[in-house]
């Protein structure tokens, strides 16, 4: 029995539309990361980008469990002394797309291929998106 190894450009990439309304961030992000990596396919190959495109809408309506909207902190370094910090609730008000993008980015492998995988993630705060020409198919994720 021979093992199948996908070659770059050989796998057809689909477009999926995910509605993030009332979905728990971590569960949603882990399923999106699996689709971006291509682990949902039987032809998954670790060193080839076999994943699909994912369009996430309604990013401002995601949910955290517990008191994470007030207690969870996002830190980043600006180049000056000290760290900048904000709570998850403040980030939801300022840039809700970053909540899902950061959660998915941290679940992808830490290599050069992850940058290409993350480029296939499109996150939008509202219910409108500019990818209608690609005809993304609706996909239900993180049904809990």
N, C-alpha and C positions, 0 to 999 in steps of 0.2 A: 504494500500500500504506500503510495507516494503522498507526501504532505503538500498542500496547496499553499503557495505564497503569492499574495497579490502584488502586482507591479504598479508603480505610480501611473495614474491616468487610466488604469484598467477598470476601476470600480466607478459605476455611475453614482453620482451623489444626488440625493433627494433633498427637497426643502420641506421642513416641518414647521407648523405654526402652533405655538404653545400659548395658552392663556394662563397667566400667572395669578389670576384673581383668587384670593383666599387659599393659596397654596403655601405650605411651610417651606421656607427658603432652602434649608439644607436638603430636604428630600427632593425638591424640585431640581436643585443644582446637581445632585449626584446623578439623577437620570439624564439631565442635559449633557453632563460630562461623558456619560457612557455613549450617547448618540454622537457627540463630537469626535470621540476616539474611534468609533466604529465597532465597539464591542457588542452591539446588538445584531451584528451580521455574522453568519457562519464563516465568512471569508476574512475575518479580522486578522491583520498582520501587524505586529507591534512597531515595525520600522517604516510602515507606509501609512499615509493619511487615508484611511478608508471610511472616515466619518461623513455625516451628512450636515447640511446647513440647518440651523435652528433659529427661527424668528420668535422672540418672546414679546408679547404685548401685555399691557396692564401691569407693568412692573411696580407701579406705586401702590398696588392693592395686595402685595404679598403679605404673608403673616409670619410672625415669629411666635414661638411658644413661650410661656412664662412672661417674665417682665423684661425681656430682651430689648424692647423698644427703648427703655430708659437705661438699662444696665450695660448692654453691649456697647463697647467702645471701638471705634475705628481710629487707628493711629497712622500717621505718615510723617516722613521726614522731608523738610523743605530745602535743606541745605544750610539753614541757619541753626543756631543753638536751640536745642530742645525739640520736642515732638509736637506736632499739631494733633488734636484729638477732637472727635465729635461722637455723639451718641447715635444709635441706629435711627432713632426718631428724627434727629436733625438731618441725617443723611437722606432719609426718605423724603423730607421736605425739599432738600437742596438738589440732589441728584439721585433719584430712585433707581436708575439703571445700574449704577455702580454697585448696589447691594448684590444683585444677581451676577453681574460680571465678575466681581471679586470672589464670590462664593464658588463659581464654576472654575475660575482660573486656578484657585488653590486645590481643586480636585483633579486637575489635569496633570500629566507627567511633567517633571521639571527638566525639559530638554528643548531643543530647537523646534521640534515638531509640534510642541504645545502652542507655540506662537501661531502657526498656521491653523491649528485647530480652533484657537480662540478667535481668529479672524472670521470664522464661519458662524460665530454667535452674533446675532443682531438683537439688541434689547431696546424696547421703546416703552416710554412711560404711559402713553395713552393707548387707545384701541386701534389707532391708525398706524400703518407702516407703508414704506415705499416699495415693497417687494411683491406687489400684486402680479407683476409680469412673470415672476418665477412660479406662480401658482402653488404656494405652499399648502400642503395637506394638513388639516387639523389633527393634532395628536394630544390625547389626554395623558398627562403625566402626574405623578405624585397624588394619586387618587386617595391615599390614606385610607 
